[in-house]
Amino acid sequence: MDTIVRLKVKKDIDNKQHKALLELKGNIIAKGFTDIIHISDEGEEFHINSFTTLSGQSAALYEYMAAFLEEKALRDLVTLL
């Protein structure tokens, strides 16, 4: 069964943060956690990034995302919903 993952991402970010977020999304796809990430608006301040992953991969995905967000200092910009 698939698990839906949703990330709430601030819109007001600098170029370095934007590049890091693109790297995160690219890595999520390259590592095979998902095939596509959907982006939608949530008001003027946030985007919602959503995608599905296999339930068996969700723990590894959450662990990877937490480490990446910590390493790139993006914890204040991205919230896991």
VENCOR-V634683 format. One record per residue. N is the residue number from 1. RES is the residue in one letter. PSI is psi in whole degrees, -180 to 180 (* if undefined). Layout:
# VENCOR-V634683
N_RES_PSI ; N_RES_PSI
This chain:
# VENCOR-V634683
1_M_145 ; 2_D_150 ; 3_T_134 ; 4_I_127 ; 5_V_132 ; 6_R_132 ; 7_L_132 ; 8_K_118 ; 9_V_129 ; 10_K_142 ; 11_K_-35 ; 12_D_86 ; 13_I_159 ; 14_D_176 ; 15_N_-39 ; 16_K_-44 ; 17_Q_-40 ; 18_H_-44 ; 19_K_-42 ; 20_A_-40 ; 21_L_-39 ; 22_L_-39 ; 23_E_-44 ; 24_L_-50 ; 25_K_-41 ; 26_G_-42 ; 27_N_-38 ; 28_I_-41 ; 29_I_-47 ; 30_A_-34 ; 31_K_-2 ; 32_G_15 ; 33_F_-28 ; 34_T_170 ; 35_D_-28 ; 36_I_146 ; 37_I_125 ; 38_H_139 ; 39_I_130 ; 40_S_158 ; 41_D_145 ; 42_E_87 ; 43_G_-163 ; 44_E_-14 ; 45_E_-21 ; 46_F_155 ; 47_H_152 ; 48_I_123 ; 49_N_124 ; 50_S_148 ; 51_F_165 ; 52_T_150 ; 53_T_159 ; 54_L_141 ; 55_S_-36 ; 56_G_-18 ; 57_Q_-9 ; 58_S_-39 ; 59_A_-44 ; 60_A_-37 ; 61_L_-49 ; 62_Y_-40 ; 63_E_-45 ; 64_Y_-47 ; 65_M_-43 ; 66_A_-44 ; 67_A_-42 ; 68_F_-47 ; 69_L_-37 ; 70_E_-47 ; 71_E_-40 ; 72_K_6 ; 73_A_48 ; 74_L_8 ; 75_R_-34 ; 76_D_-12 ; 77_L_-24 ; 78_V_130 ; 79_T_131 ; 80_L_123 ; 81_L_*
